[in-house]
């Protein structure tokens, strides 16, 4: 029987790719194999989100996957990324441990990990899965739910490489880890990096992930980052999405917090075609603090979807969430935030809000902040606003001599500044602040570093 | 040539006529007070002069230094030297006073053919003018009007007036809601800025302000028209007899 690949559904093509690669290409620690097989079976059962999927109601991810992306398992030696490309993408003035992934595969020559404190590991996931099998089997696939979440299942089945970071007890990693995700290919690739960050008890780390595209081919990245935040540990996480206009991604981040821990994550979506973020935080012990912030700036036909879940299972925790969107041209934004407070999780303080500005009549926003509370002693709030720039504020500025575009730019930079100001890493904050300012400047000058 | 000359101005918003034929002339160096009951059209007049877009000018003209400005954008009017002190100054979270002043002062300077101010000169100007109008200089390090008290917001308007040095300053109910100390401070700031080459239009509901900012002329606006004009003693008479007196008078005259 001969079946041309175009007759197959996206699911069938992906399962076929799994079967073809399961042996040699996807090898790693033995325990990975079992989880991988479970994951592909869950992927088949769950299927890609259908037209009636509530979770993907506004985001045509499944439609995007009808495009026949090539599943990338082996590294491409001819990716063409040079040292100077990497230099252009780094943050000026930031002294960091740099892990470079090209098309989802670790590239040792382009990474600059440097000296690490005793016991700290920062390296490729692939090598770590053999050399640190104990850590991998303790943490891998424990926080991102491959049984119920279809894109996590898919990524888990194909797990091969990515970034691996481990910070042991009582260790403070002074310099940030910068995971530089670079896409560079002349093929239409389907890329699935898998990252794992472990901060043990009283450890402290900052992880910055940035996404960039150097080529024009169509790509689709389905990334998973699992972050384990140990007791009394502190992890600051940043994700900057600055991909090209032919690059789409589903970005799954799952953080698991234990007692007295602090986890903070900020997502900046500056460009790309279709971007879906699934952020899932579980505060599974008392006295956790979780902070989640986001800024998305859509233009042209861009589609940005932020779906967040904060799961409060235990009492005496706090979460603070603020997402802001600025949508221009025909761009579409989606925000679906959920805070879930379990019955025994008393004395929770949870705040959630989403504010959006639409710059044109053709831009759309769908926003749904949600609280689901089963405990009776909580302090929770949520809300959303969407609209044009405030006319009274515009008139005030213009009555002081500012042109319409000057006034608009000033108000948008201020609006976005609320999120940019949350960035604790100064060189990152500066580049983001510059990017935002130049995006909304009257006459957009030459491309900035992360032109977006 | 008059600084400002308004002829037979008719203005409506959403099909309801608010100004019904306003005539008013202000010469440079003069301070004119416009008094009137709530809803008489005083604030509408202020906003129309500054270029607020939602108002429809149905008839009439507004000449500024002899030039019709009704087709100008709000920023073009600011560049020509018109300044509106807002009745309700807008809070702009995240917009720093410094940045705002830099852009606005330099825009207006450029229009006047002056060199833009550098950072150091601007800072010095800010210090001087803040002191002149009694604005706490710490406020200039914050976001525009954010978390300012009512009095601080009004004082910030006078401060911006001092920074921009307009030819015509329109004060829209700058006194309303202020306690007597804040009122004195604001009036004091305005008086320091009264010069021979600047005109003021002071809009107020209450006569009290005019004890501190003594006007050259007083106009009473009722139902979208100026129905009576006189010297500063008119304000006192109004205080005694109330707006009803002018209203009846106007009705008899009509």
Interface residues (C-beta under 8 A of the other chain):
Chain A: X390 X391 X392 X393 X395 X396 X397 X398 X399 X400 X401 X402 X403 X404 X406 X410 X411 X413 X414 X415 X417 X418
Chain B: X50 X51 X52 X53 X54 X73 X74 X75 X77 X78 X79 X83 X84 X86 X89 X90 X92 X93 X94 X95 X99 X100 X103 X104 X107 X108 X111 X143 X160 X164
